[in-house]
Amino acid sequence: MKKFAVSALLLSASLPFQSAQAAEFVDGSFASMTAEMCYTTPAGSGCYRNDPVQARKAVNALADLGVTKFLLPPTDTLAAARLIAAPIKERGLSFYTYEGFDWYSTRGPDGATDCASYTQRRIDPLLAPLRAEFGDTYAGLHFADEPALDDIARLQRQTDCVKSDPRLGGMKIFVNLLPLHANNASFNGTEHAGALAPHEYGVNCAAGTISQPALTTAMVNRYSNYARDAVDKIRPDYLAFNLYPFVPSLQNCVTARDLLMSENMSIVSNMARSRGRTSVAYMQNVRTADPANHPDPFNYANFNSLRWSASWFYVFGGDGLANFASHTHRYNGGFNGQGGWQTSMFDWNNDPTDLAGDALNLHSYSRQFQRELSAYTYRGFVDNALGVSSGDLVGWISSNQVLAGEYGKSTDTRALVVFARRFPATSGTATIGLNRWWTQIEKLNLDTGLWTTVGTSTNSIDVSLSTDPGALYRLTM
C-alpha cells in the first residue's frame, strides 16, 4: 500500500527521532472534571463544587474507574478548591487547578497579563495557600486547553512566573495542545475546536489516497513547529493533545483517520520524550446526545474502541491517557445555534452512565501496558501502510492489518513490542519476522496481568488481534 508513504517521509523529515530515558509511569488516567450540573441542571442535582457529600461521591466514583489525577474545572476560591481537594487527598490521589482563564484574556474575561497581577490575583489568595495545605496532593497547574499560536508566549511567561515562586516549588505543568488538523482560526485563537476537512490537508477520501502531499506536508510542518514551540517555551511536564477518531468525518475517511492519528501521536510523543517530558493522549469518552444537531458528533466509543486508540498511542511511543470529560456537559453551536448535550462517564447526580464501564475497562487495560513499557526506551514503529517495513527488533510484518511499536535496543537481552490492529472493529493477523533469534517470547495476559510463554528459540511471532485490539510481547535472549 503506497497511500501513506508520504506520511513516513514527513515523520522522518520534519521531526528527527529522538531517544531519551524511559517515561514516567503514569498509573491510571487524568480526568478533566466538568461541572455543568452546577449551572444548568435541575435543582437538587449533584453539584460537587458546593456540596461536600457530592464532592466525595464524584471523586470516589472517578477513582473507582481508575482515575488518579484530577484536572479541576475553573476554581475561584479557596473554599471551593478545598471542597474537592479534601476527598482527593483522602484517596491518596492528586489534582491540578485550571489556570487558563486567569493568565490571559483571549478566552476569558479580565485575565491577568503579567506575573505581578497573576501573583496578586491568583497565587497569593489561592494557589500558594492550597499548596501549603494539601502538599503534593495539589500536584500542578493545568495551564491551557488548546492554546493558539499567540498564547504560547503568554504561557511561557506564566511558566516563568510559577517557577520563580518558591511557594509553588516542584509543581507540574499540564498543557493540552490543538489536534493536528486544527484550522487557521483555531491556530489564531478566533475559533475553538475548528478543524480542517480532509481535502484541505490533501486527502482524497473517495480514492483512499493522499492526493495533494504538499498540503499534507504543510499541515504536519505547521503542527510540528507549534508543538516544538509549546514544549520548549512553556516547558510542560505533561504534553497532551486531543484527537478523536470516532466522529463521522474520520470514520468515513479511514485514510484521513490513520494519517492524523499516526502523525499526531508521533509528533507529540517524540517532542515530549526528547525533552524528558510525558506525553498524554485524550480518549474519546463522550457521546453526542443529539447527533442530528452536531456537524461532526462524537459517536459512542466502546471499551474495544478505546483500547484500540490507546494501543495505537503506545505503538507510536505515547505514555499516558486522559479522559476528555468526567460528566455530562454542553457544547456550543450546532446546526440550530443553540448547542446541545454530550454524555460522559457520569450524569448530573454523579452516577455512572453506560460509558463508565468502558472507561474502567480502558484504564485497567492501559495500566498494564504503562507499567511494563515505562521500564524501556521507545525505539520506533513498524507499519507497512506507513512505509516503514522494518525496525530495530521487527524485521518484517506479513500483512498491513497489524502495526508494531518497539521498546528497548537491539543489543538488549530483553525487549518489548506492542502490536495494534489497523482497524478498530476488524480482527488483525500477521506473522512477525524478528531480526534475530530469541530464547523466549512471552505475551502479557491482559486478564491475569501475567506473562505467558508463546515461543522458544525462534525469530518469529504469529500475532492474532481478535479479542483484543492490542497486545504486548516480551522478548528475552
N, C-alpha and C positions, 0 to 999 in steps of 0.2 A: 504494500500500500504506500503510495507516494504522496498522498494528500497532506500529510503532516510533516513532510521532510523539511519544509521551511521553518517549522517550529523548532526543530532541533538545532538548526543553524542559528536561529535567533538566540536561543539559550546560550549557545557557546560563544556567539559573537558579542552579545550585549552584556553578558553577565558572567565573567570568568569564574570557574568553580573555585570555591574557597573551602578549605578544610580547617576545622578548629576542634577544640575539645568537645567531648560529649555534652549534650544539652542538659539543663536542669531537669530532673524528674518531676513532671507535672502531674501529680496524683489527682484524679477526679477531673473537675472541669470548672472553668469560670462560668458564671451566670449573670447576665445583665438583668437586674431587677426592674421590672416595670411596675408602676403604681397607678394604673388607670382607674382602679377601683376607688381611689381616694378623691377623684374629681368628678366622675361622670356616671357612676353606677348608683343603683337604688340605695336608699337609706338602710342601714344595718349591714351593708356589705363589709368584707373583711379588710379594711384599710390598715395595713400593718405599719403605716407611718405615724399613726396617733393612738394605736391600741396595743398595749404590751402583750395581751393574750394573742392577738392576731400576728404580731411580730414574731413571737415564739413559734406559732403554728407555721408561718411561712418559712422561717429559717429551718425548722426541723423537717418540713416537707421537702425542701430543696436538698438538705443534707442527706436525707434518706435516699434520694435519687443519685447521690454520688458527687454533688457539688461541694467543692471545698473552698472556693474563692468567690466572694460576692461582690459584684460591681453595683454599688448602690445607685439609686436614682438621685437627681439633684437634691441635696440636703442643705438647708439654710441655717439651722440652729443646732446647738449642742444637744439640746433636749431631744430633738428628732433623731439625731445620729445615735445617741445613747440607746434609744428605744430598740433599734435594730442591731446595734453593736453588741448589746448585752447577751442575747441568745446566741449570736455567732461565737462570742468568746466562750460561752458555756459548752458549745460543741467542739471547742478546740480548733476552730477554723479561722479564716481571715477575711477582711473586707477592704475595698477600695472606695474612696469617695470620688464623685464625678466633678471634675473641675473645669469642664469645657466652657460653661457659660459664665464663669467667674473671672476669666482672664482677659478675654477679648469679646467685643460686642457684635461681631459679624452675624452671630446666630442667636444672640440673647440680649436682652435689654441691659443697659447700664453696666457693661463689663469693665473690669479693672484692666488697665492697659500697661501698667508698669509694676515693678517689684514693690515699690513703696505702697502703692494703693492696694495691691494684692495682699501684701502682708497685713495692712491695716484692716482691710475688709474681710479677709478670709483666713489667713494663717493665725493671726492673734486671737480672734474670737472663737475659732472652730478647730482648725487643723492641729495646731500645737497643743491645745488642751485635750483634744481627742487622742492624740498620740501619747501624751503623758498619762492619760487614764487607762488606755487599753493596750499600750505597748505594741508588741509585734502582731497582735490581733488586727490592729489597724496597719495593714501591710503596705499600702501605697495609694497612688493617685491615678485615677482614670482620667487622663488629660483631655482626650478629644475623641469624637466619633466621626470618622471620615473627614479629616481636615483637608481643606482646599490648599492649593499651592501657596497662596499668600499667608496661610495660617502657620506654615512651618516656621517662619522667622519668629512669629509671636510665641509659638510653643517652645522654641529654643530659649527665648528669654525667660519663659516660665520655668524651664528646667534649671537654668542658671540661678533663678530666684530660689527655688526649692532646695537645690544643692547647697546654697550658701547659708541656709538657716540651720544651725546646729540642732534645733529642736526637732527637725524632720530627718535627722541622720539615719541612713540605712533604708529609707522608704523607696519602694519600687515605683516605676512609672509604666503605665499601660496605655498604648495608643492603638486605635483601630483605624486602618487605612481604607481608602476607597477601594473598590474592586478594579480589576484590570481594565474592564471595558467601560469605565466611567466616562460620561460625555464631557464636552468642553465646559458646560455650565457647572457641572459638579466640581471639576478641577478649579474653576474660577470662583466657586463659592456662592453662585447665584441660584443653584438648584440642588436639592438634597436627594440623593439616590437616583439621579438620572443616568441612564445607560445608553450606549451606542447599540444600534441594531446590527445584526451580523454583517450585512452588506457594507456597513460603514467601516468595518475593520477587515474587509477583504474576503469574507466567507460567502460562498455561494451555497446556500442550504440545499437547494434542489439538486445540484450536482454533487454535493458532498465534498467540495474542494475549497482550498484557499485560492481563489481566482485572481486576487489582487494582492500579492505578497507585499507590495510597498506599503499598503495601508496597514497590514498586519505588523510590519516592521516598525512603522511609526507609532502604533499603539504600544507595542512592547517596549520600545526605547523610551517613550514618554513616561511610562509607568516605572521602568527601571530607575530612571533618574529621580522620579518622585519618591520612590521607596528608599533610594540611597540617601537623598537629602533628609528624609524623615529620620532614618536610623542614625545618621551621622550628626545631625544638628539637634534633634530632640533627645536623642540618646535613651530611648525607652528600654526598659528591661524586658518587656513583652511587646513584640511587634505582631499585631493581629491584622487580619483582613476578613472581609465578608463577601463571599461569592456563593450564591445559592443556585445549585444546578436544577432544582425541581420546580422550575417555572416554565410556562409554555414556550417562551422564546428560546429556551435552551433544550428542553425536552424534545421539541420538534426540529431541532437542528443539532444533531449529535456532533457534527464537525466543529461547530462553534463551542459547544459544551466542553469537548475534550481539549480543544485549544486553550480555552480560558482557564480551565482547571489546571492543566499541566504547567502553563506559563505562570499563572498567579501563584500557585503553590511553590514552584521552583524559585521564583524571584524573591518572595518573602522569606522562605526558609533559608535560602542561601545568604541573603542580606543579614538575617539575624545570626546565623551560625558564624559567618565570617567576622562578626563583631562581638562574638561571645554572648549574644542575646538569645532569647527564647521566642520561637515563632508559634503563633496561635491561629487556628482557623475556626471561624464561626460555623456552626452547624445549622441547617435549616429546620429548626424545631418549632415552626409555626405553620398554620394553615389559614388561608383567607376564608372567612366565613361567608362572604358574598362574592364569589369569583366573577360573576357576570358584571360587577361594577368596577372591577380592578383591571387595568390594562395588561398586567402580567402577574396574575395571582400566585401566591405561594401554594403549591399543591402539597398534599399530605405526603410527607417523607416518613415511612415506617422505619422500624428498627433496622431492617435489612438495608434500606436506602441510606440511613445514617451511617451504618457500619461501612458501607461501600465508600461514602465520601471520606470517612476517616482513613480507610485503607489507602486510598489514593494519596492522601496527605502524607502518610508515612512512607509511601513509595518515593515521594519527592522530597523527603528529608524533614518533614514537619515534626513539631514537638508536642504541643498541647491543643486542647479544644476549648471552645466556648459556646454557650447557648445564647442565641440571638435575643430571647426574651423569656422571662420567668412566668408572666401572667398574660391573660387575655388583654388586648390593648387595641387602640385605634390606629388607623392610618389615615393620612390626609389625601385629598384629591379624589381620584376615581372618576368614572365617566360622568357622574352627576355632580361632581364638585364638592360633595358632602363627605366623602371618605367612607370608611366602614370599619369593620372589626376583624381582628385576626386572633385565632385561638392559639394558646400556647400550653405550657405544661400544667398551669393551674388556673382555676376560674377566679371570679371576683371574691369568693369566700375562702381562697387558699386551699381549695380541694382539688385533687388531681383530675385532669381531663384524660381522655384516652391517649393523649400524646405523652403522658408522664411515663407510662410503661416503656415506651420506645426510648426515652431519654435514659432511663435506668439501664436498659439493655446496652445502649451505646456506651455509657460510662463504664460499665463492667468490662465490656469488650476493649475499649481504648486503654483502660488502666493496665491491662495485661501487656499490651503492646508497649506502652510507655515505660513500664517498669523494666522490661527487657532491653529495649532499644537505648535507654538512657546511658547504659554502660559501654556503648560502642560509638564509633565515629562514622558518620554518614559518608559514603563514597560516591554515590550517584545512582542513576536509574538505567534500566534497560527496557526498551519498548520498541518493537518493530515498527509500529504505526507512527512513532515519532522519529524514526530514522536512526535510533540508537540500538543497534542489534547485538552489542556485546559490552561487557564491562570488566571490572576487576575480578569478580567472582563468577558471574554468569557468562558463559561463552556464547550461548545462543538460546532462543526460545522458539519452539517449533510452530507456534501459532500466534496470531495477533489478538487472541482472546485474553491473554494474560500479560501483565507488566510486572516488573520487579524493581525493588529498591534494595541497594546493598549497604551493609553496615560492617565496618571492620576493613582491615587492609589485606591485600593478597598474601602478605607474609605472616599474617596472624595464624595461630594454631586453632583459633575458634572465631567464627564469624556468623552473622545473621543475614537472612534475606527475607524481605517482606514481599509477598505476592498479592496482587489485586486483580480482580477480573475487570475487563473493559466495560461491560455493561451492567447497570445496577440490578437488573431483574433477569439476566440470562446467564446460565452457568458458563464457566470458562475452564477449559482444559488445555494442558500443554506439557510436553516433555521439555525439561530444562537441562541443557548441557552445561556442565561446570568446567572451568578452566583447568582444574586439577582434581586428583583423587582425594577423597576424604574418608577417614576411618569410620566415622559415624555421622549419620544425618538424622536429626530429630525434628519433629513437628510439635508445636505448642498446642496442647489440648485446651481449647477455649472453654470447655465445660468444667474441667478439673484444675486448670492452671498448671498442669504438669507436662513435662516433655515426654514424648513417645518416640522410640526409635523406629524409623521407617526405611532405613537403608544402612548398609555397612560396606566398606571398601568399594566405593562407587564414585563415579563422576557425573551422575545424572539423577534427576528427580522427576517423578511423574506427579504433576500438580493438578488436582481437580477441585475447582472452586464452585461447588454446587450448593451445599448447605450454608456455607459462609462466603461472603464476598471477598474476604481477605484471609491470608494465612501467614504464619511466621515459622521459618525453618532455622535450625541451628546446625552449623557445620563444624565438625571437630576433626583435627588431624589425627 
